[in-house]
Amino acid sequence: MESLAKSSPGAGPSVVRKAPEHLNSSGLRIEYANGKGRGVYACREIPAQTLIEVSPVLLFSAAEYEEHGKHTVLDHYTFKWRDGRMALALGLGSLFNHSQRPNVSYTIDTEREAIRYTTTRRILPDEELCIFYGHKLWFDPVDAADCIISNGAEEREDGWGGLANLTESDEDNEETNGLPEDWLFDRFNEGKPHDNVPEEELPFTRLKLTPEDVEEEDMDSIRKEEAWVVDLPDPKYTATMLKWLKQSGFDTPTMAHLKRLKSALWPTIYAPRKKYEPEPWSRGKVRWACEAMKEVVKAARAAGEKGELPIAAYVPVPFDEETKVATRMFEPISAHDLRRSACHPLRHCIINLVRAVGELRASSTHSASKSPAPQMTPLVDMASPSPNPTQESPLAVDQVDAALSSRGPQTPSTESQTDAQNGAHYLLTSLTLFTTHEPCIMCSMALLHSRVKEVFYLFPMEKTGGCGSVTCVPRLEGVNHRYAVNRWKLGDEVQKWKERSELAIDEVCDA
Ligand SMILES: C[S@@+](CC[C@H](N)C(=O)[O-])C[C@H]1O[C@@H](n2cnc3c(N)ncnc32)[C@H](O)[C@@H]1O
């Protein structure tokens, strides 16, 4: 699949150059790109969200680079690494050209000193694969979409010569120049997982849910828990008691201290957080939230590619082990909007997800009643909830119904009846939900009914949002459940990124 290029400035005007061969199992080849020098092309169709290249980087210290690299051709290929060193991508990494409408995104893996390149949409055979360099370019860009892809039969013009300095991207550019997703989701990758992240550095803002009329005094009061006193005749019965707690559904995260008491020396202090006091977030937990946000973005993109509205919701496996076991959520679950394919105005992703989680938790409760060991709950993506993983097209709503009912008749067990009565496994109790767009008022209310613990969203919906924009449902007076609302912190560049990332929806659309 070689092609020829003429007039490369690097080689003189009349030299005919052969593009280098490249062995790559992801189906990529190097070819001369119209007006851009070499570029990376697809040999075959490549699905969206495919990891196509992992390029190791060569790192130069700032001093070494200043003295030497800067004065060489390297200067056209290097960029600033997170810690101030200069990086050169090896492999195919340095050959991806720039496009305003990139079809490849990249993430920096500082731990492995590599860059990972992933397709953002389906790629057609012979299409050029491009990334977004940023807004400050040092050359006149030819966009991939404007180029005619040829097989190299005709002569091509080579724009080799506009080489300049990628390092000219300055600090503020670095945060957003083609890496907004890195910036949004990957900046907590380093550091100790147990360290708490100061409130102002969290990647999200917690919306204040305290009703205005809560008195200052109340804010300082200690949260009260109903307490049971169990008189154990012998410490060896502690395990039996904990087992009973679990079986009876009382083993919720608020009972976590009981496990600590089991092995602790008496007396033990149990200090519940103050009412309305925000929960501290460790770096590890922030990473968990970032990963969940990445997943929901991926799910929304995939939905958009299938012709649905690009809106998705995702419930990850809970961060802490206790909640994971107590909620029996051992697999994540996601859903996307199905209004278009189902021709049903109420098939919002949140409604789809609440329903799917409810069904799954109910079914896992049933299966748990057959076996005392925690059951693995299958990942159900409402986009393709078929038990047949090879099925590609999204299932229609009736198929979703069929898939869910194909789990077989489920006679409620005594255990699940107890769970249902005490609310331990009611829909989204104790779970965290991530979504791309601020839920509309209907969905915000559905979330309230679901008893979700907390909600994170990326894009506020100024004209329709029910979690802080038009109104804030969990804050309303008289509601019988409040869930925490967290809005991802987004820089000014995000609107542009949103459009590039194909997640834009009409501002009057209910998400
Ligand atoms: C990192 S290199 C990319 C690989 C390069 N085409 C090569 O053959 O080595 C960056 C250089 O590619 C060229 N380039 C990348 N994207 C371009 C675009 N959209 N339009 C024109 N030239 C581009 C510019 O000359 C830029 O300095």
The ligand as an SDF file (V2000), in Angstrom:
LIG
                    3D

 27 29  0  0  0  0  0  0  0  0999 V2000
    3.9390   15.9980   13.9790 C   0  0  0  0  0  0  0  0  0  0  0  0
    4.2240   16.2830   12.3170 S   0  0  0  0  0  0  0  0  0  0  0  0
    3.0540   15.2330   11.5080 C   0  0  0  0  0  0  0  0  0  0  0  0
    3.6850   14.3380   10.5330 C   0  0  0  0  0  0  0  0  0  0  0  0
    4.2290   15.0310    9.3390 C   0  0  0  0  0  0  0  0  0  0  0  0
    3.1950   15.2050    8.3540 N   0  0  0  0  0  0  0  0  0  0  0  0
    5.4010   14.2790    8.7780 C   0  0  0  0  0  0  0  0  0  0  0  0
    5.3650   13.9030    7.6250 O   0  0  0  0  0  0  0  0  0  0  0  0
    6.3730   14.0820    9.4940 O   0  0  0  0  0  0  0  0  0  0  0  0
    3.5650   17.9010   12.1810 C   0  0  0  0  0  0  0  0  0  0  0  0
    3.7410   18.5230   10.8320 C   0  0  0  0  0  0  0  0  0  0  0  0
    2.8660   17.9540    9.8840 O   0  0  0  0  0  0  0  0  0  0  0  0
    2.3110   18.9420    9.0300 C   0  0  0  0  0  0  0  0  0  0  0  0
    0.8600   18.9550    9.2140 N   0  0  0  0  0  0  0  0  0  0  0  0
    0.1660   18.2830   10.1450 C   0  0  0  0  0  0  0  0  0  0  0  0
   -1.1630   18.4850   10.0010 N   0  0  0  0  0  0  0  0  0  0  0  0
   -1.3170   19.3050    8.9590 C   0  0  0  0  0  0  0  0  0  0  0  0
   -2.4570   19.8880    8.3300 C   0  0  0  0  0  0  0  0  0  0  0  0
   -3.7130   19.6850    8.7440 N   0  0  0  0  0  0  0  0  0  0  0  0
   -2.2480   20.7030    7.2750 N   0  0  0  0  0  0  0  0  0  0  0  0
   -0.9840   20.9310    6.8270 C   0  0  0  0  0  0  0  0  0  0  0  0
    0.1340   20.4130    7.3760 N   0  0  0  0  0  0  0  0  0  0  0  0
   -0.0260   19.6020    8.4480 C   0  0  0  0  0  0  0  0  0  0  0  0
    2.8760   20.2410    9.4590 C   0  0  0  0  0  0  0  0  0  0  0  0
    3.9230   20.5360    8.5900 O   0  0  0  0  0  0  0  0  0  0  0  0
    3.3850   19.9710   10.8510 C   0  0  0  0  0  0  0  0  0  0  0  0
    4.5170   20.7390   11.1420 O   0  0  0  0  0  0  0  0  0  0  0  0
  1  2  1  0
  2  3  1  0
  2 10  1  0
  3  4  1  0
  4  5  1  0
  5  6  1  0
  5  7  1  0
  7  8  2  0
  7  9  1  0
 10 11  1  0
 11 12  1  0
 11 26  1  0
 12 13  1  0
 13 14  1  0
 13 24  1  0
 14 15  1  0
 14 23  1  0
 15 16  2  0
 16 17  1  0
 17 18  1  0
 17 23  2  0
 18 19  1  0
 18 20  2  0
 20 21  1  0
 21 22  2  0
 22 23  1  0
 24 25  1  0
 24 26  1  0
 26 27  1  0
M  CHG  2   2   1   9  -1
M  END
$$$$
